[in-house]
Amino acid sequence: MMALRFAGTCSACGRALAAGSQAAYDRQLRTVTCIGCLPADLDLTTPGSGTAGASAQREHDKRATKRENRIRTAHPKLGGLMLALSDEPASTAAWQKGANGEVVVGAALDRLTPQGVQVLHDRRIPGTKANIDHIAVGPRGVFVIDAKKYQGMVRQQVDGVFWMRTEKLMVGSRNQTKLAGGLRWQLGHVETALEATGFAGIPVFGMLCFVDGNWPILSTRFKIEDIEVTWPKAAAKQVASPGTFGLERMQAIHRALALSFPPA
């Protein structure tokens, strides 16, 4: 398997493959084959499902270790005491908080595997420094899920009327509508990968999943700019909801996405 340096044509179906697409390259025949045309039992050492929160946890640990070494070097005798009596910088603690949130959402999705749901955690978007927290393939399609461990009341705020109407995602007193735009960017990469691997037209849904947020009494899920705002239990229910895809179809889509988005 490789990311094509140049555009090519699938040797099996004749479909055009754009540069950067994941495909199988036969060095002897010098041909490329799209993922959708490969035999289902072909061993491609497909990456596993990944570990939820792994890259965020690594970043936290790297920053925490760097801080500890710096303080102990500068204060050989009192460094340990200074570390014990001081809190981590907020910028470092945020990585741990994010990792914990991804673990919670990942566990909720992993519990769906007996139902045939195929899950990927902490996947890198090739060519960028960004990653996708979770991708789940269920009977209805592909779900791209961004875990958020924010505190505060999660609600939809509607301003204006009719054509002047605007919808905002509020968490506490902060406007977090920008989160929907970030997730939509991830959705675009997933849709492009599906198209490049022979799965064009597969429905792709985006979810912002808040782990520690508070919700109004009688709260329900809501959407901001076509992005669903929800919590772990409700997200898992949506992913496993009935659809037209059987197990083999879900496994094939999962395999294509696992190869397109390596573990972060």
FIVEX-691341 format. One record per residue (C-alpha): x, y, z; residue in three letters. Coordinates in steps of 0.001 Angstrom, whole numbers, plus 500000, padded with zeros to 6 digits. Each point is the difference from the previous one (the first is absolute). Layout:
XYZALA/...
***
This chain:
500000500000500000MET/501167503516499286MET/498871503574499456ALA/500398500617496274LEU/502558502650499154ARG/498368500481496610PHE/496506499501498633ALA/499330496545498613GLY/497337497584498772THR/498718496928501839CYS/501124496889498138SER/496752498214500900ALA/497166502473499519CYS/501707502720497975GLY/499001502724502441ARG/502227503064500144ALA/501992500270503222LEU/501155503434501110ALA/503480500665501321ALA/500034499336503740GLY/497388497225499794SER/500660496794501906GLN/500424497070497598ALA/501843496711499663ALA/503092500186497798TYR/501311496883498236ASP/503727500598499585ARG/500417497146497525GLN/497168501003497681LEU/500274503709500820ARG/496248500316500382THR/497759501510502668VAL/496718498648501320THR/497474501968502006CYS/499028498689503441ILE/496460499228498873GLY/501265497520497400CYS/502325498053502304LEU/498957496523501183PRO/498336500113503400ALA/502329497319501366ASP/503214501661498821LEU/502364500637502907ASP/501020503645499868LEU/501002500198503657THR/497176502478500453THR/500594502267503022PRO/497919499092503031GLY/497239502090501487SER/502493502169501871GLY/499969501254503588THR/497631502766501021ALA/501841503086501209GLY/503444498562499305ALA/501524502995498222SER/498551502515502490ALA/501355497915502868GLN/503452499898498390ARG/499988503769499553GLU/499030500514503640HIS/502693497622501233ASP/502655501661497810LYS/499130503458501318ARG/499787498824503614ALA/503372498241499774THR/501642503039498410LYS/498665502225502783ARG/501135497609502721GLU/503508499725498544ASN/500247503772499687ARG/498980500605503623ILE/502165497226501445ARG/503014501230498031THR/499527503594501128ALA/499280499004503635HIS/501795496711500793PRO/499057500043503699LYS/496539501529499966LEU/498789498890496574GLY/497945497076501291GLY/498282502159502612LEU/499293502740497469MET/498381497470497669LEU/497903498534502799ALA/498696503404501096LEU/499289501445496554SER/497406499209497383ASP/500710499174496393GLU/499684502899497567PRO/496529500187498496ALA/501440499368496531SER/501429496672501202THR/496974498952502056ALA/497765500601496975ALA/501675497111498169TRP/499276497615502880GLN/496428501227500158LYS/499586499446496275GLY/501484496511500191ALA/497618499081502816ASN/497031501191497974GLY/501035497913496999GLU/500352496933502243VAL/496424500390501262VAL/498534500357496505VAL/502219497204498675GLY/498738497621502679ALA/496380500775499108ALA/500721499210496338LEU/502013496861500744ASP/496984498540501789ARG/498234499972496623LEU/502422497560498350THR/497895496916500913PRO/497276501596497856GLN/502344500169497012GLY/500916503688500270VAL/503546500605498760GLN/502020502593501904VAL/503222501955499484LEU/501586502195502677HIS/502510502848499834ASP/500744500025496270ARG/502465502293498270ARG/498911502047496985ILE/502859499513497498PRO/501728503168498909GLY/498873501933503073THR/500810500204503709LYS/496370499328500875ALA/498310496822501114ASN/496478498611500228ILE/498912498865503456ASP/497639497217498904HIS/498579498502496812ILE/497181497487500311ALA/498440498009497171VAL/496443498972500786GLY/496981498691498085PRO/499076503551498905ARG/503424501167498882GLY/503169501591501342VAL/500062502146503137PHE/502855502417500661VAL/499973500820503704ILE/501901502759501769ASP/500181499496503781ALA/499890503117502180LYS/500530499997503752LYS/498628503471500701TYR/498157501067503114GLN/496891502157499978GLY/496460499872498668MET/499873498790496390VAL/497187501706498134ARG/498876501437496706GLN/499497503745499865GLN/497823501386497223VAL/500252503688499162ASP/497858501957497528GLY/496998498792498007VAL/499300498585496545PHE/502792500763497495TRP/501973501862502700MET/499992496950502271ARG/503361498833501332THR/500719496955502140GLU/502850499810502483LYS/501505497178502013LEU/500428501261503537MET/501929498218502748VAL/499482501947503179GLY/500374503629498979SER/502422499295497143ARG/499084499869496325ASN/501507496749498660GLN/498355500008496568THR/503465499908498408LYS/500263496355501071LEU/497454499095497329ALA/502202501545497304GLY/503017498007501156GLY/498065496762499900LEU/498599500792496565ARG/503597500262498752TRP/500619496476501306GLN/496841498777498270LEU/501359501300496707GLY/503148497895500369HIS/497972496887500816VAL/497680500533497027GLU/503011500458497710THR/501590496804501318ALA/496788498039499456LEU/499730501263496446GLU/503650499179499308ALA/499559496428501250THR/496846499154498052GLY/497387500912502616PHE/498665503245498584ALA/496518500886501211GLY/500293498308503392ILE/498132502205502522PRO/502379501814502364VAL/498738501585503228PHE/501805502349502382GLY/499590499982503778MET/501313502262502737LEU/499858497815503103CYS/500205501814503342PHE/501148497837502895VAL/499717502230503089ASP/497541502590498773GLY/496737500676501791ASN/496766499833498046TRP/496687501791500588PRO/497156498025501558ILE/498229497913497355LEU/502959500661497716SER/500200498514496543THR/502686499828497371ARG/500162502941497653PHE/501876501015496885LYS/502238502944499266ILE/500676500458496288GLU/499119496325499323ASP/502357498816502766ILE/498248498041502728GLU/500740501065503575VAL/499592497151502436THR/501435497972502906TRP/501681496527500043PRO/496972497786500684LYS/497826501786497428ALA/502841499982497451ALA/500436496254500354ALA/496262499471499526LYS/500088501972496743GLN/503040498125498683VAL/498321496627500606ALA/496589501056498661SER/498527497769497241PRO/501048500536496397GLY/500613498235496717THR/503669499012500435PHE/500796496433500989GLY/503095498784501833LEU/502087499313496877GLU/499283503466498617ARG/500884501653503297MET/503223498002500220GLN/501008501001496474ALA/499402503694500735ILE/501859499695503294HIS/502950498409498244ARG/500179502780497405ALA/499891502694502684LEU/502579498218502173ALA/502412500030497085LEU/499183503597499061SER/500398501363503551PHE/502918498391501882PRO/500132499994503806PRO/501106503393501331ALA/
***
